[in-house]
Amino acid sequence: MRWYSHTLGSTLLAEMTQSAGPLPELLAQGIKHVTSLHDFTCDLTHGGSPSATVIMLRHTADHLDWLVLGDSTLILDTGTTEPLLICDDRLDQVAAPHRTRLDSLRGGTPEHTEARREYVETLGQYRNRDGDFWVASTDPLAADQTLTGTTPTDQVHAAALLTDGAADAVNRYHLTNWRQLLRFLAQDGSAELIRRVREAEQSDPHGERWPRSKPHDDATAAYCHVT
């Protein structure tokens, strides 16, 4: 839900400005904080509790700390032929065997709607379980399942943070490659990237060329120079 991602995001930004602690530790604290806001009003054990993908990037004097959790992608422009790509693809790995029926059906039909409902329910059985996939939700232990690393600042020229809907420009619609995507973001900006993604989605509203669970996916992109 939008409120969850907004609340968790603002909490993490505040924590990163106040603490130099490890990013997984800050994420765990952020999840605990957001969860505490609803301790007495919501069933926090429900499998359908709100959740969010997370990318955290912290710039210090001589290095970049990064963290990725959920189906999002971090791209670090190192000035080499291929950028450094950090993508948590555990959801895709879990989901792939369960997509066959969904991908065979035309989007917008009752059959596709029912198949999508079954697909979402099935994935809920694998969410935040050891050996499956993890997202930020109500369990702070998700922070222990993140992809993390540190890269020297002098090796990175820029960074792009993409949700799966924005990364579909490369992964699904093949509008560009990662190197060109970085150049595109630098020149034209995130809004134009998302417009191109929406244009591709609208050209195939029923998922006949690009099978998918819904016509439009959440798309967010951020680009920053590293100096």
Backbone as ProteinMPNN parsed JSONL, in Angstrom:
{"seq_chain_A": "MRWYSHTLGSTLLAEMTQSAGPLPELLAQGIKHVTSLHDFTCDLTHGGSPSATVIMLRHTADHLDWLVLGDSTLILDTGTTEPLLICDDRLDQVAAPHRTRLDSLRGGTPEHTEARREYVETLGQYRNRDGDFWVASTDPLAADQTLTGTTPTDQVHAAALLTDGAADAVNRYHLTNWRQLLRFLAQDGSAELIRRVREAEQSDPHGERWPRSKPHDDATAAYCHVT", "coords_chain_A": {"N_chain_A": [[0.827, -1.19, 0.0], [0.317, 2.316, -0.588], [0.588, 4.076, 1.604], [2.157, 2.621, 3.337], [4.68, 2.285, 2.042], [5.391, 4.982, 1.783], [5.5, 5.813, 4.477], [7.422, 4.061, 5.577], [9.585, 4.733, 3.927], [10.07, 7.494, 4.538], [10.735, 7.2, 7.195], [13.116, 5.694, 7.04], [14.778, 7.479, 5.676], [15.039, 9.489, 7.597], [16.356, 8.047, 9.608], [18.776, 7.443, 8.341], [19.994, 9.901, 8.165], [20.547, 10.42, 10.752], [22.028, 8.404, 11.856], [24.956, 6.374, 11.565], [24.9, 3.722, 11.425], [24.841, 0.194, 10.424], [23.154, -0.503, 7.346], [21.204, -2.668, 7.21], [20.503, -2.81, 9.904], [19.306, -0.307, 10.322], [17.129, -0.591, 8.617], [15.731, -2.67, 9.881], [15.008, -1.353, 12.245], [13.373, 0.607, 11.137], [11.249, -0.915, 10.076], [10.231, -1.976, 12.446], [9.348, 0.404, 13.642], [7.304, 1.359, 11.884], [5.553, -0.778, 12.048], [4.845, -0.637, 14.732], [3.106, 1.493, 14.76], [0.689, 0.444, 14.208], [0.053, -1.524, 15.951], [-2.171, -1.973, 17.646], [-4.389, -1.803, 16.117], [-4.455, -3.334, 13.83], [-4.31, -6.612, 12.293], [-1.403, -7.914, 12.484], [-0.273, -10.295, 11.846], [-1.378, -11.236, 9.608], [-1.199, -12.657, 6.378], [-1.485, -10.984, 4.229], [-0.524, -8.505, 4.881], [0.475, -5.064, 4.452], [3.276, -4.293, 2.337], [6.631, -3.582, 1.132], [9.095, -3.022, -1.37], [12.612, -2.335, -1.063], [15.248, -0.029, -1.52], [18.278, 1.139, -0.371], [20.679, 3.697, -0.256], [23.659, 5.018, 0.694], [25.798, 7.724, 0.862], [29.034, 8.309, 1.711], [32.128, 9.919, 2.657], [34.106, 8.442, 1.343], [33.006, 6.106, 0.329], [30.211, 4.144, -0.92], [27.429, 2.855, 0.648], [25.153, 0.225, 0.178], [21.865, -1.258, -0.078], [19.528, -3.735, -0.938], [16.273, -4.966, -1.201], [13.687, -7.115, -2.071], [11.801, -6.914, -5.179], [13.456, -4.975, -6.705], [15.863, -2.841, -8.405], [19.223, -1.84, -8.328], [21.48, 0.231, -9.937], [24.802, 0.832, -10.53], [26.848, 3.145, -11.944], [29.867, 2.57, -13.082], [31.566, 3.486, -14.923], [32.658, 1.65, -16.613], [32.316, -0.789, -19.305], [30.02, -2.321, -18.761], [27.568, -1.552, -16.36], [27.445, -1.884, -12.738], [25.19, -4.126, -11.523], [22.696, -4.623, -9.194], [20.354, -6.749, -8.171], [17.55, -8.023, -6.596], [16.386, -10.97, -7.21], [14.834, -12.984, -6.169], [12.05, -13.183, -5.871], [11.198, -13.437, -8.552], [12.339, -15.907, -9.156], [10.946, -17.619, -7.449], [8.35, -17.175, -8.366], [8.233, -17.928, -11.068], [7.595, -20.765, -11.715], [4.893, -20.752, -11.214], [3.529, -19.203, -12.987], [2.577, -20.118, -15.395], [-0.143, -20.736, -16.247], [-1.347, -18.22, -15.873], [0.106, -16.571, -17.641], [-0.695, -17.589, -20.034], [-3.168, -16.653, -20.587], [-5.429, -14.173, -21.864], [-5.114, -10.823, -20.967], [-7.423, -8.944, -18.939], [-9.629, -10.54, -19.148], [-12.206, -12.568, -17.542], [-11.116, -15.034, -16.867], [-8.376, -14.549, -16.752], [-8.331, -12.733, -14.633], [-9.166, -14.382, -12.503], [-7.095, -16.249, -12.529], [-4.989, -14.588, -11.853], [-5.694, -13.885, -9.248], [-5.416, -16.365, -7.957], [-2.709, -16.73, -8.377], [-1.521, -14.618, -6.91], [-2.349, -15.331, -4.333], [-0.995, -17.747, -4.065], [1.708, -16.917, -4.156], [1.778, -15.564, -1.775], [2.175, -17.54, 0.064], [4.843, -17.998, 0.027], [6.12, -15.747, 0.766], [8.413, -13.918, 2.717], [9.739, -16.133, 3.885], [12.22, -18.464, 4.86], [14.503, -19.338, 2.38], [12.854, -18.622, 0.323], [11.279, -15.732, -0.864], [11.799, -12.302, 0.167], [10.382, -9.331, 1.597], [9.965, -5.963, 2.812], [7.878, -5.764, 5.533], [5.989, -6.608, 8.161], [7.793, -7.941, 9.707], [10.799, -7.525, 11.236], [12.981, -9.167, 10.821], [13.311, -9.46, 8.15], [15.212, -7.686, 7.361], [17.585, -8.991, 7.709], [17.809, -10.464, 5.479], [18.595, -9.066, 3.317], [20.255, -7.834, 0.322], [23.464, -6.596, 0.418], [26.174, -4.21, 0.335], [29.347, -2.521, -0.177], [30.834, 0.068, -1.981], [33.655, 1.707, -3.292], [33.653, 5.248, -3.445], [35.025, 6.623, -5.441], [34.869, 4.952, -7.565], [32.423, 5.067, -8.691], [30.235, 6.785, -10.795], [27.577, 7.507, -11.071], [24.229, 6.665, -9.945], [21.352, 4.589, -10.226], [18.098, 3.955, -9.109], [15.594, 1.632, -9.193], [12.24, 0.555, -9.265], [10.525, -2.577, -9.936], [8.703, -2.107, -11.978], [9.763, 0.074, -13.371], [12.224, -0.981, -14.118], [11.345, -2.75, -15.966], [11.621, -1.597, -18.439], [13.971, -2.531, -19.451], [14.055, -5.279, -18.655], [11.581, -6.469, -19.399], [10.291, -5.144, -21.637], [12.365, -4.529, -23.287], [13.306, -2.076, -24.242], [15.679, -0.797, -24.109], [19.136, -1.087, -22.993], [21.047, -1.707, -19.96], [23.271, 0.035, -19.765], [22.6, 2.021, -21.667], [20.246, 2.847, -20.505], [21.091, 4.187, -18.191], [22.355, 6.382, -19.393], [20.159, 7.505, -20.648], [18.568, 8.248, -18.442], [20.209, 10.195, -17.335], [20.123, 12.152, -19.287], [17.419, 12.6, -20.017], [15.758, 12.108, -17.83], [13.803, 10.715, -15.066], [10.997, 10.796, -15.309], [10.524, 10.749, -18.042], [11.513, 8.228, -18.702], [9.64, 6.587, -17.386], [7.373, 7.366, -18.749], [7.907, 6.234, -21.253], [7.845, 3.536, -20.594], [5.145, 3.278, -19.83], [3.997, 3.817, -22.275], [4.769, 1.57, -23.745], [3.368, -0.386, -22.294], [0.725, 0.42, -22.789], [0.553, -0.088, -25.468], [0.157, -2.736, -25.561], [-2.262, -3.752, -24.188], [-3.565, -6.071, -23.306], [-1.678, -7.903, -22.675], [-0.655, -9.612, -24.653], [1.613, -9.551, -26.267], [3.577, -9.116, -24.336], [3.286, -11.038, -21.809], [1.8, -10.583, -18.624], [0.949, -9.975, -15.158], [-0.677, -7.807, -14.597], [-2.007, -4.853, -16.244], [-0.496, -2.464, -15.829], [2.426, -1.784, -14.004], [3.729, -0.792, -10.771], [5.824, 1.934, -11.038], [8.789, 3.43, -10.358], [11.562, 5.588, -10.441], [14.809, 6.706, -9.657], [17.54, 8.879, -10.09], [20.94, 9.677, -9.586], [23.863, 11.701, -9.477], [27.169, 10.873, -8.464], [29.404, 12.459, -6.496]], "CA_chain_A": [[0.0, 0.0, 0.0], [1.096, 3.551, -0.719], [0.915, 4.664, 2.898], [3.242, 1.861, 3.962], [5.955, 2.629, 1.416], [5.708, 6.366, 2.112], [5.871, 5.906, 5.889], [8.708, 3.398, 5.764], [10.606, 5.51, 3.242], [10.412, 8.7, 5.302], [11.404, 6.741, 8.416], [14.482, 5.29, 6.707], [15.538, 8.693, 5.373], [15.358, 10.142, 8.867], [17.349, 7.239, 10.31], [20.061, 7.523, 7.646], [20.61, 11.204, 8.462], [20.844, 10.499, 12.18], [22.851, 7.288, 12.304], [25.894, 5.779, 10.605], [24.84, 2.289, 11.661], [24.661, -0.651, 9.242], [21.852, -0.309, 6.71], [20.196, -3.638, 7.654], [20.047, -2.43, 11.248], [18.382, 0.818, 10.166], [15.903, -1.112, 8.025], [15.001, -3.395, 10.926], [14.407, -0.345, 13.119], [12.29, 1.247, 10.396], [10.117, -1.84, 10.024], [9.651, -2.006, 13.794], [8.645, 1.662, 13.897], [6.052, 1.413, 11.127], [4.678, -1.809, 12.614], [4.346, -0.178, 16.038], [2.027, 2.457, 14.554], [-0.56, -0.273, 13.965], [0.017, -2.669, 16.856], [-3.444, -2.19, 18.319], [-5.518, -1.597, 15.202], [-4.397, -4.235, 12.677], [-3.82, -7.975, 12.481], [-0.077, -7.862, 11.881], [0.14, -11.643, 11.455], [-2.078, -11.586, 8.369], [-0.284, -12.831, 5.262], [-1.65, -9.916, 3.258], [-0.135, -7.211, 5.445], [1.172, -4.199, 3.48], [4.709, -4.546, 2.22], [7.323, -2.708, 0.186], [10.471, -3.264, -1.764], [13.468, -1.306, -0.465], [16.634, 0.226, -1.895], [18.91, 2.182, 0.44], [21.981, 4.086, -0.779], [24.23, 6.04, 1.575], [27.039, 8.277, 0.329], [29.952, 8.873, 2.69], [33.25, 10.604, 2.017], [34.931, 7.588, 0.482], [32.349, 4.895, -0.158], [28.751, 4.044, -0.988], [26.795, 1.668, 1.233], [23.883, -0.025, -0.485], [21.019, -2.363, 0.391], [18.399, -4.012, -1.829], [15.36, -6.004, -0.724], [12.481, -7.173, -2.888], [12.013, -6.904, -6.635], [13.95, -3.69, -7.186], [17.179, -2.919, -9.033], [20.162, -0.75, -8.142], [22.503, 0.247, -10.977], [25.916, 1.724, -10.232], [27.62, 3.457, -13.137], [31.278, 2.54, -12.711], [32.346, 3.99, -16.035], [33.11, 0.533, -17.431], [31.373, -1.142, -20.368], [28.767, -2.737, -18.13], [27.414, -1.049, -14.992], [27.238, -2.866, -11.685], [23.749, -4.322, -11.371], [22.31, -5.367, -7.997], [18.924, -7.019, -8.304], [17.034, -9.112, -5.775], [15.492, -11.682, -8.129], [14.263, -14.165, -5.518], [10.625, -13.261, -6.187], [11.07, -13.976, -9.902], [12.673, -17.318, -9.119], [9.831, -18.327, -6.815], [7.112, -16.992, -9.12], [8.279, -18.484, -12.423], [6.847, -22.009, -11.926], [3.465, -20.567, -10.952], [3.0, -18.224, -13.931], [2.251, -20.732, -16.685], [-1.549, -20.53, -16.601], [-1.602, -16.779, -15.936], [0.705, -16.0, -18.849], [-1.345, -18.14, -21.227], [-4.512, -16.074, -20.712], [-5.5, -12.793, -22.325], [-5.421, -9.889, -19.892], [-8.725, -8.292, -18.98], [-10.707, -11.52, -19.187], [-12.491, -13.141, -16.221], [-10.199, -16.144, -16.614], [-7.102, -13.962, -16.334], [-8.54, -12.168, -13.302], [-9.186, -15.486, -11.547], [-5.745, -16.817, -12.478], [-4.145, -13.644, -11.106], [-6.035, -14.022, -7.822], [-4.785, -17.596, -7.49], [-1.264, -16.508, -8.421], [-1.167, -13.769, -5.772], [-2.53, -16.137, -3.125], [0.083, -18.724, -4.019], [2.953, -16.246, -3.782], [1.702, -15.205, -0.366], [2.652, -18.668, 0.863], [6.308, -18.017, -0.043], [6.64, -14.445, 1.161], [9.105, -13.81, 4.005], [10.066, -17.448, 4.411], [13.586, -18.864, 4.543], [14.648, -20.057, 1.128], [11.926, -18.113, -0.686], [11.595, -14.325, -1.118], [11.564, -11.418, 1.303], [10.073, -7.924, 1.397], [9.732, -5.253, 4.066], [6.469, -5.807, 5.921], [5.853, -6.465, 9.605], [8.828, -8.726, 10.374], [12.105, -6.887, 11.094], [13.985, -10.136, 10.403], [13.519, -9.302, 6.711], [16.44, -6.908, 7.175], [18.715, -9.927, 7.672], [17.767, -11.171, 4.192], [18.86, -8.082, 2.267], [21.521, -7.824, -0.403], [24.163, -5.406, 0.867], [27.561, -4.093, -0.087], [30.006, -1.222, -0.113], [31.627, 0.333, -3.183], [34.395, 2.972, -3.171], [33.0, 6.36, -4.132], [35.756, 7.035, -6.636], [34.61, 3.997, -8.638], [31.036, 5.221, -9.125], [29.919, 8.103, -11.349], [26.144, 7.783, -10.877], [23.445, 5.523, -9.489], [19.923, 4.59, -10.548], [17.301, 3.097, -8.246], [14.411, 1.328, -9.989], [11.319, -0.516, -8.922], [10.433, -3.544, -11.037], [7.958, -1.532, -13.087], [10.684, 0.899, -14.154], [13.234, -1.883, -14.683], [10.736, -3.446, -17.1], [12.119, -0.973, -19.675], [15.014, -3.444, -19.926], [13.785, -6.685, -18.383], [10.394, -7.004, -20.074], [9.954, -4.52, -22.919], [13.591, -4.475, -24.089], [13.379, -0.774, -24.888], [17.057, -0.335, -24.034], [19.931, -1.929, -22.109], [21.345, -1.002, -18.713], [24.174, 1.141, -20.032], [21.84, 3.078, -22.332], [19.255, 3.364, -19.567], [21.768, 5.192, -17.369], [22.545, 7.571, -20.224], [18.831, 8.078, -20.863], [18.159, 8.912, -17.207], [21.025, 11.398, -17.171], [19.774, 13.164, -20.287], [15.98, 12.856, -20.151], [15.109, 12.071, -16.535], [12.988, 9.571, -14.665], [9.622, 10.91, -15.805], [10.496, 10.323, -19.438], [11.657, 6.774, -18.699], [8.359, 5.985, -17.007], [6.447, 7.599, -19.868], [8.207, 5.239, -22.286], [7.335, 2.259, -20.09], [3.683, 3.322, -19.939], [3.682, 3.751, -23.695], [4.884, 0.156, -24.119], [2.243, -1.092, -21.676], [-0.517, 0.79, -23.47], [0.554, -0.692, -26.804], [-0.155, -4.165, -25.393], [-3.092, -3.695, -22.979], [-4.042, -7.385, -22.877], [-0.56, -8.785, -22.381], [-0.48, -10.635, -25.685], [3.03, -9.53, -26.656], [4.358, -9.239, -23.108], [2.406, -11.562, -20.747], [2.065, -10.037, -17.298], [-0.189, -10.188, -14.266], [-1.547, -6.627, -14.616], [-1.648, -3.985, -17.375], [0.517, -1.491, -15.449], [3.087, -2.082, -12.739], [4.235, 0.386, -10.086], [7.092, 2.324, -11.666], [9.489, 4.554, -9.742], [12.986, 5.616, -10.776], [15.58, 7.844, -9.137], [18.894, 8.911, -10.645], [21.756, 10.678, -8.905], [25.302, 11.741, -9.735], [27.986, 10.656, -7.278], [30.551, 13.365, -6.564]], "C_chain_A": [[0.873, 1.255, 0.0], [1.494, 4.113, 0.632], [2.084, 3.938, 3.55], [4.587, 2.258, 3.37], [6.357, 4.061, 1.751], [6.184, 6.494, 3.554], [7.216, 5.252, 6.148], [9.827, 4.211, 5.114], [11.026, 6.736, 4.022], [11.119, 8.338, 6.603], [12.86, 6.391, 8.142], [15.35, 6.504, 6.37], [15.954, 9.414, 6.654], [16.446, 9.371, 9.61], [18.728, 7.377, 9.674], [20.759, 8.854, 7.895], [21.059, 11.309, 9.912], [21.822, 9.438, 12.659], [23.753, 6.787, 11.182], [25.912, 4.259, 10.76], [24.652, 1.504, 10.373], [23.257, -0.506, 8.661], [20.831, -1.374, 7.106], [19.642, -3.32, 9.041], [19.04, -1.286, 11.173], [17.068, 0.352, 9.559], [15.075, -1.857, 9.062], [14.307, -2.42, 11.87], [13.228, 0.341, 12.437], [11.058, 0.375, 10.325], [9.429, -1.908, 11.383], [8.826, -0.75, 14.055], [7.297, 1.695, 13.177], [5.06, 0.393, 11.678], [4.058, -1.331, 13.928], [3.199, 0.81, 15.898], [0.671, 1.777, 14.437], [-0.709, -1.501, 14.86], [-1.379, -2.995, 17.348], [-4.647, -2.027, 17.399], [-5.564, -2.605, 14.056], [-3.923, -5.619, 13.09], [-2.482, -8.084, 11.751], [0.455, -9.239, 11.504], [-0.501, -12.062, 10.139], [-1.094, -11.634, 7.21], [-0.373, -11.739, 4.23], [-1.294, -8.552, 3.798], [0.617, -6.383, 4.408], [2.669, -4.457, 3.492], [5.309, -3.598, 1.19], [8.669, -3.298, -0.173], [11.323, -2.108, -1.248], [14.812, -1.243, -1.188], [17.141, 1.352, -1.009], [20.312, 2.435, -0.121], [22.504, 5.235, 0.071], [25.616, 6.432, 1.072], [27.857, 8.858, 1.471], [31.125, 9.493, 1.936], [33.979, 9.716, 1.023], [34.267, 6.315, -0.004], [30.833, 5.063, -0.212], [28.329, 2.751, -0.317], [25.469, 1.463, 0.526], [23.186, -1.263, 0.071], [19.861, -2.501, -0.589], [17.582, -5.145, -1.225], [14.091, -5.972, -1.561], [12.825, -6.948, -4.35], [12.321, -5.5, -7.151], [15.381, -3.85, -7.669], [17.976, -1.656, -8.74], [21.235, -0.869, -9.222], [23.565, 1.269, -10.581], [26.741, 1.9, -11.501], [29.086, 3.585, -12.738], [32.178, 3.035, -13.832], [32.905, 2.91, -16.935], [32.034, 0.208, -18.466], [30.016, -1.514, -19.806], [28.681, -2.189, -16.715], [27.255, -2.2, -14.008], [25.749, -2.933, -11.378], [23.49, -5.158, -10.13], [20.802, -5.524, -8.017], [18.546, -8.209, -7.431], [15.987, -9.862, -6.6], [14.842, -12.902, -7.502], [12.771, -14.3, -5.775], [10.421, -13.882, -7.564], [11.343, -15.484, -9.915], [11.543, -18.146, -8.517], [8.599, -18.316, -7.705], [7.083, -17.759, -10.437], [7.485, -19.774, -12.599], [5.334, -21.858, -11.797], [2.797, -19.627, -11.962], [2.434, -18.831, -15.211], [0.819, -20.45, -17.108], [-1.854, -19.043, -16.771], [-1.092, -16.195, -17.248], [0.053, -16.507, -20.131], [-2.691, -17.489, -21.526], [-4.442, -14.607, -21.121], [-5.907, -11.879, -21.171], [-6.771, -9.231, -20.063], [-9.895, -9.248, -19.028], [-10.994, -12.039, -17.781], [-11.527, -14.267, -15.866], [-8.844, -15.628, -16.132], [-7.209, -13.383, -14.929], [-8.508, -13.252, -12.233], [-7.805, -16.107, -11.405], [-4.804, -15.901, -11.7], [-4.427, -13.736, -9.609], [-5.355, -15.26, -7.239], [-3.264, -17.432, -7.402], [-0.806, -15.692, -7.211], [-1.29, -14.541, -4.467], [-1.405, -17.154, -2.966], [1.388, -18.078, -3.583], [2.964, -15.85, -2.314], [2.212, -16.305, 0.546], [4.18, -18.725, 0.923], [6.938, -16.735, 0.474], [7.21, -14.481, 2.563], [9.268, -15.16, 4.694], [11.488, -17.801, 3.986], [13.61, -19.688, 3.265], [13.739, -19.577, 0.028], [12.253, -16.641, -0.963], [11.153, -13.46, 0.058], [11.257, -10.001, 0.842], [9.963, -7.271, 2.771], [8.238, -5.278, 4.358], [6.393, -5.593, 7.429], [6.967, -7.158, 10.386], [10.195, -8.074, 10.179], [13.21, -7.851, 10.692], [14.221, -10.097, 8.894], [14.814, -8.542, 6.437], [17.671, -7.809, 7.107], [18.824, -10.63, 6.326], [18.106, -10.246, 3.018], [20.161, -8.382, 1.529], [22.227, -6.523, -0.043], [25.594, -5.395, 0.325], [28.071, -2.681, 0.076], [30.9, -1.083, -1.336], [32.362, 1.658, -3.015], [33.759, 4.077, -4.02], [33.71, 6.719, -5.431], [35.599, 6.067, -7.803], [33.207, 4.146, -9.231], [30.786, 6.644, -9.598], [28.471, 8.501, -11.078], [25.454, 6.513, -10.425], [21.989, 5.701, -9.917], [19.228, 3.565, -9.665], [15.954, 2.885, -8.931], [13.531, 0.299, -9.316], [11.186, -1.434, -10.131], [9.688, -2.973, -12.232], [8.819, -0.646, -13.971], [11.752, 0.037, -14.821], [12.678, -2.691, -15.853], [11.151, -2.834, -18.439], [13.199, -1.839, -20.307], [14.552, -4.893, -19.827], [12.641, -7.267, -19.202], [10.22, -6.453, -21.489], [11.167, -4.347, -23.839], [13.677, -3.172, -24.897], [14.821, -0.27, -24.969], [17.859, -1.368, -23.261], [20.348, -1.091, -20.901], [22.271, 0.185, -18.927], [23.432, 2.315, -20.67], [20.796, 3.684, -21.405], [19.873, 4.431, -18.658], [21.955, 6.498, -18.14], [21.211, 8.286, -20.444], [18.372, 8.841, -19.624], [18.929, 10.211, -17.009], [20.554, 12.519, -18.096], [18.299, 13.569, -20.234], [15.192, 12.752, -18.843], [14.186, 10.885, -16.325], [11.58, 9.616, -15.25], [9.517, 10.432, -17.247], [10.678, 8.819, -19.551], [10.321, 6.11, -18.4], [7.322, 6.213, -18.103], [6.671, 6.564, -20.967], [7.698, 3.854, -21.862], [5.82, 2.201, -20.218], [3.244, 3.216, -21.401], [3.753, 2.306, -24.184], [3.719, -0.648, -23.55], [0.943, -0.834, -22.43], [-0.598, 0.204, -24.869], [0.182, -2.175, -26.76], [-1.05, -4.327, -24.162], [-3.533, -5.049, -22.448], [-2.92, -8.392, -22.665], [-0.34, -9.876, -23.399], [0.959, -10.698, -26.182], [3.932, -9.755, -25.448], [3.428, -9.724, -21.993], [2.809, -11.008, -19.391], [0.794, -10.139, -16.469], [-1.158, -9.012, -14.249], [-1.088, -5.679, -15.709], [-0.511, -3.026, -17.062], [1.118, -1.892, -14.111], [3.576, -0.776, -12.109], [5.62, 0.712, -10.638], [7.638, 3.58, -10.982], [10.962, 4.462, -10.11], [13.612, 6.87, -10.194], [16.988, 7.734, -9.685], [19.693, 9.985, -9.941], [23.209, 10.564, -9.343], [26.033, 11.532, -8.402], [29.233, 11.515, -7.414], [31.296, 13.378, -5.241]], "O_chain_A": [[1.994, 1.26, 0.508], [2.621, 4.581, 0.797], [2.904, 4.553, 4.233], [5.532, 2.538, 4.107], [7.535, 4.333, 1.98], [7.156, 7.198, 3.829], [8.058, 5.811, 6.851], [10.902, 4.357, 5.695], [12.221, 6.999, 4.158], [11.994, 9.07, 7.064], [13.742, 6.75, 8.921], [16.524, 6.55, 6.739], [17.083, 9.888, 6.773], [17.357, 9.973, 10.179], [19.736, 7.424, 10.38], [21.987, 8.928, 7.841], [21.856, 12.181, 10.261], [22.385, 9.557, 13.748], [23.371, 6.775, 10.012], [26.829, 3.591, 10.283], [24.337, 2.087, 9.335], [22.283, -0.398, 9.406], [19.671, -1.027, 7.326], [18.461, -3.534, 9.313], [18.033, -1.297, 11.881], [16.004, 0.841, 9.939], [13.856, -1.696, 9.119], [13.156, -2.631, 12.252], [12.212, 0.624, 13.071], [9.94, 0.862, 10.494], [8.201, -1.898, 11.468], [7.735, -0.826, 14.622], [6.273, 2.017, 13.779], [3.864, 0.67, 11.764], [2.886, -1.591, 14.199], [2.397, 0.955, 16.82], [-0.37, 2.425, 14.549], [-1.495, -2.403, 14.568], [-1.74, -4.167, 17.457], [-5.791, -2.103, 17.846], [-6.586, -2.726, 13.38], [-3.232, -5.783, 14.095], [-2.442, -8.318, 10.543], [1.524, -9.343, 10.903], [-0.195, -13.133, 9.614], [-0.249, -10.749, 7.074], [0.549, -11.563, 3.432], [-1.713, -7.537, 3.24], [1.325, -6.942, 3.571], [3.25, -4.795, 4.523], [4.591, -2.904, 0.47], [9.298, -3.987, 0.63], [10.806, -1.014, -1.02], [15.438, -2.272, -1.44], [16.506, 2.402, -0.909], [21.042, 1.492, -0.425], [21.877, 6.291, 0.161], [26.487, 5.583, 0.884], [27.42, 9.802, 2.129], [31.104, 9.576, 0.708], [34.423, 10.187, -0.024], [34.907, 5.515, -0.688], [30.263, 5.988, 0.367], [28.811, 1.675, -0.67], [24.734, 2.424, 0.298], [23.815, -2.175, 0.608], [19.282, -1.503, -1.02], [18.132, -6.157, -0.79], [13.488, -4.913, -1.739], [13.993, -6.81, -4.713], [11.558, -4.919, -7.922], [16.036, -4.854, -7.388], [17.472, -0.542, -8.885], [21.828, -1.933, -9.403], [23.254, 2.433, -10.328], [27.265, 0.935, -12.058], [29.494, 4.578, -12.135], [33.403, 3.009, -13.712], [33.565, 3.219, -17.928], [30.98, 0.843, -18.503], [28.983, -1.076, -20.313], [29.626, -2.342, -15.941], [26.97, -3.334, -14.391], [25.128, -1.933, -11.02], [23.998, -6.273, -10.015], [20.063, -4.547, -7.894], [19.155, -9.275, -7.523], [14.835, -9.436, -6.678], [14.347, -13.771, -8.219], [12.268, -15.417, -5.888], [9.568, -14.753, -7.731], [10.658, -16.239, -10.605], [11.222, -19.229, -9.006], [7.884, -19.314, -7.798], [6.018, -18.195, -10.876], [6.742, -19.875, -13.575], [4.581, -22.734, -12.222], [1.623, -19.292, -11.806], [1.864, -18.111, -16.03], [0.589, -19.972, -18.219], [-2.544, -18.654, -17.713], [-1.788, -15.409, -17.891], [0.233, -15.916, -21.196], [-3.288, -17.731, -22.575], [-3.505, -13.894, -20.762], [-6.902, -12.122, -20.488], [-7.217, -8.986, -21.184], [-11.046, -8.816, -18.956], [-10.126, -11.965, -16.911], [-11.164, -14.436, -14.702], [-8.242, -16.195, -15.221], [-6.288, -13.524, -14.125], [-7.897, -13.072, -11.18], [-7.385, -16.452, -10.3], [-3.927, -16.373, -10.976], [-3.504, -13.673, -8.796], [-4.784, -15.204, -6.15], [-2.623, -17.93, -6.476], [0.182, -16.038, -6.564], [-0.433, -14.423, -3.591], [-0.924, -17.389, -1.858], [2.099, -18.621, -2.737], [4.019, -15.803, -1.682], [2.633, -16.039, 1.672], [4.745, -19.417, 1.769], [8.159, -16.65, 0.605], [6.586, -15.002, 3.487], [8.988, -15.323, 5.882], [11.909, -17.47, 2.878], [12.825, -20.622, 3.099], [13.829, -20.065, -1.098], [13.403, -16.327, -1.271], [10.266, -13.826, 0.83], [11.792, -9.527, -0.161], [9.876, -7.967, 3.782], [7.43, -4.861, 3.528], [6.703, -4.506, 7.917], [7.073, -6.98, 11.599], [10.708, -8.068, 9.06], [14.276, -7.411, 10.263], [15.215, -10.636, 8.408], [15.44, -8.736, 5.395], [18.684, -7.435, 6.516], [19.813, -11.313, 6.057], [17.92, -10.615, 1.859], [21.04, -9.08, 2.034], [21.643, -5.449, -0.187], [26.137, -6.422, -0.081], [27.324, -1.765, 0.421], [31.636, -2.006, -1.685], [31.741, 2.648, -2.629], [33.378, 3.852, -5.169], [33.062, 7.08, -6.414], [36.118, 6.309, -8.893], [32.848, 3.431, -10.167], [31.088, 7.601, -8.885], [28.168, 9.678, -10.881], [26.017, 5.421, -10.508], [21.47, 6.816, -9.961], [19.711, 2.445, -9.496], [15.247, 3.851, -9.218], [14.023, -0.725, -8.843], [11.67, -1.117, -11.218], [9.997, -3.311, -13.375], [8.632, -0.614, -15.187], [12.14, 0.298, -15.959], [13.439, -3.252, -16.641], [11.041, -3.493, -19.472], [13.337, -1.886, -21.53], [14.645, -5.648, -20.796], [12.71, -8.413, -19.648], [10.022, -7.218, -22.432], [11.015, -4.055, -25.025], [14.065, -3.168, -26.065], [15.142, 0.581, -25.798], [17.327, -2.42, -22.906], [20.037, 0.098, -20.829], [22.068, 1.24, -18.325], [23.612, 3.464, -20.265], [20.491, 4.874, -21.492], [19.249, 5.458, -18.389], [21.737, 7.583, -17.602], [21.143, 9.515, -20.427], [17.847, 9.949, -19.734], [18.364, 11.212, -16.567], [20.585, 13.692, -17.727], [17.97, 14.745, -20.388], [14.073, 13.258, -18.758], [13.837, 10.16, -17.257], [11.035, 8.584, -15.641], [8.539, 9.788, -17.626], [10.06, 8.19, -20.41], [9.921, 5.173, -19.09], [6.485, 5.346, -18.356], [5.707, 6.069, -21.551], [7.181, 3.099, -22.685], [5.269, 1.194, -20.663], [2.229, 2.59, -21.708], [2.896, 1.866, -24.951], [3.148, -1.492, -24.24], [0.161, -1.752, -22.676], [-1.692, 0.018, -25.402], [-0.074, -2.79, -27.795], [-0.647, -4.968, -23.191], [-3.846, -5.173, -21.264], [-3.17, -9.586, -22.496], [0.116, -10.964, -23.048], [1.467, -11.778, -26.484], [4.921, -10.485, -25.521], [2.837, -8.901, -21.296], [3.99, -10.965, -19.046], [-0.295, -10.359, -16.999], [-2.333, -9.186, -13.925], [0.088, -5.684, -16.076], [0.348, -2.786, -17.91], [0.401, -2.293, -13.195], [3.808, 0.214, -12.803], [6.488, -0.159, -10.692], [7.025, 4.647, -11.027], [11.543, 3.377, -10.091], [13.027, 7.952, -10.232], [17.563, 6.648, -9.743], [19.192, 11.087, -9.717], [23.72, 9.464, -9.553], [25.562, 11.965, -7.35], [30.027, 11.326, -8.336], [32.295, 14.084, -5.102]]}, "name": "protein", "num_of_chains": 1, "seq": "MRWYSHTLGSTLLAEMTQSAGPLPELLAQGIKHVTSLHDFTCDLTHGGSPSATVIMLRHTADHLDWLVLGDSTLILDTGTTEPLLICDDRLDQVAAPHRTRLDSLRGGTPEHTEARREYVETLGQYRNRDGDFWVASTDPLAADQTLTGTTPTDQVHAAALLTDGAADAVNRYHLTNWRQLLRFLAQDGSAELIRRVREAEQSDPHGERWPRSKPHDDATAAYCHVT"}
